[in-house]
Amino acid sequence: MKKTIAVMICLLLFGCSHVPLGSMLKLSAFDENSFLSLNPHELRSRIEVDSPLKIDVHKTNLSLKLDSSSGDLLFDYPLKLLFVKDLPAEAHWLSPIPARTQYVLALSDEAIDNFTALQARMRVEQPKRYHLTIDTGFQNGAEEQSEAVLSVSIKLSAETDYITLLDRVSIDVKEEQL
């Protein structure tokens, strides 16, 4: 695979308009070998959602579907909550950022097993395409909101910073999935 996995995932999920240019540049060197060398114990996901909405962590899941020569392979990655942090509103000269809640999540034990299985499978097969989905729900009370503003970032190793995939994107609460 000549193209980077991460950039393909970003483009498939969100299109270029929601992925910051800096993130695309950081991910441009990320290739299949980089993916195979990831330590699933160090992967982190960070989701920020404007208050008063709260995500339902029990409904938060990552899935990766591979199109390979032996057919479609689906790997599920349930996430577990590491911590929740309430962030205060911030005043910016362009536009203020309201108070929000930040969730830091890691792969569950089941997800680590699935991720390791995926890495082993990728060493044997040459996937043609990748499809990554992030599914989450909101806690009770979300039905009163018509939209949610959120940011999504990933951390690929303990030594690296978070890479922003979505930055303050507005979604329709009733119809959208991440």
N, C-alpha and C positions, 0 to 999 in steps of 0.2 A: 504494500500500500504506500503510494507515493505521497498522498495527501495526509495531512494530519487528522487524527481521529477527533481531537477536540474541536477543531475549527468546523469539521463536518457536522459534528453534533450541534454546535452552536447554530450553524446555518440551517440545519434541519428543524431545530426546535423553534427558533425565534426570528430567523432572518437577520440580515445585517443591521437593520435599523435599530435594534434594541441591544446589540452587543457593542460595548465601548471599543473603540479602535485600539486602545492600549491592551485590552484583553486579547484581541485577535493577534496582536503582535507577540504577546507573551506565549500564546498557544501555537504560534507558527512553527516552532521547533519541536513541538510535541508530536511524535510519530508512534508507530506500532510498537517499537522497542521501548519507548518511554512508557507506554501503557502496560506492557508486559512486566516492566520493572517496578510498577507501583506497589506499595505496601498497603493492602486494604485496611489495615489497622490505623493508618495515618490519614486516610481520606476524611474530609470534613465538608459539610454543606452548611451554609449560613443563609437563612431566610429572614428578611426584615419586612414587616407588614405594618402599615400605618394603623394607629389606634383608632377606634376601639376594637378592631378585628383581631382575632387570635386564630392561629391555625390549629387544626386538630392533628397533633403529632401521630396519633395512632392510625391516621389515614394517609400518612406521608410515606411515599414509596418511590424508589427509582427503578426503572426497568430498562433493559437494553435488549433489543432484538437484532440478531445478526442474520443477514441473508448469506448463506454459504452454499457450497456445492452439495451438501447433504440436506438442504432445506433450511427452513427458518428455525433459529434457536432463540428461545426467550429466557432471559435471566432476570430474576426479581431481586431487588435490594431493599428490604425493609430498613427503615432508619430508626435509630434510638436517640432520644433527647439527651444531650450532654448538659446544656444549661439554657435558661431563658433570662433575658436581660431587657428591662424597660429603658428605652433611650428617650431623653428629653427632646423637646422641640428645639430646632436650631434656626437662628436668624441668618439668612444669607442675603447678599445684596441683590441677587437676581430674583429668587423666590424662597420663601421660608420652607423649611422641612418640618412637618408636624411631628408630634410625639409618635413613637413607633415601638414595636416589640421585636427583639432580635432572638432568633432560635439558632442554636448551634447543634447540629446533628452529626452523628457518625453512623457507619454501617453497623447493623445489629450482628450478632454472632452468626445467624442464618445468612445474612447478606455477605459476610466475610467468606463463608464457605462457598456461596454462589459465585462471588467475584473470583476466588481462587480457581474454581472450576472453569470459569470463562477464560481466564488467563491460560490454563492448561489446554483448553479447546482451541484457542487462537494459535497456540504453538503448532498445532497439527493442521488446522484448516486455514485457508486464506479467505476470510470474509470479504464479500463484495460490497456490502453496504451495512450501515449502522443506523439504528433508530433508537434514540434515547427519549424517554418520557419521564416527567416528574409529575406525580399525582399527589394532590393534597386536598384536604377539605378544610372548612372553617368551623370553628366551634359554634354552638348555639348563639343566636343573635345575629348571625351574618345575613339572614334573610331580610333584615331591615336595611342593609347596605346594598346599593346597586353596583358599586365598584370597589375594588381594592387596589391600593398602590403598594407595590412590593419590589424588593431587590433580592437577587439570588446570586450567591458567590460559591466558589468551590476552592478547596485547599487540597493540593495533590500530595503534599508531604509535610512532615513536621518542620522542615527547614524553609519552606516557601510561604509567601503571603497568599491571602485569598485573591482569587481571580474573579472579577465581576462578570457574570453572564447576562444578567438583567439589572438595569439601574433605574429604579423608580418608575416601573412600568405600570400603567393602569389596566386592569382587567375587569371584565364583567363577572361579578361574583356568582351569579346564577348560571352562567353558561360556560365559563372558562375552566379549564384545568391547566395546571402548570406543566 
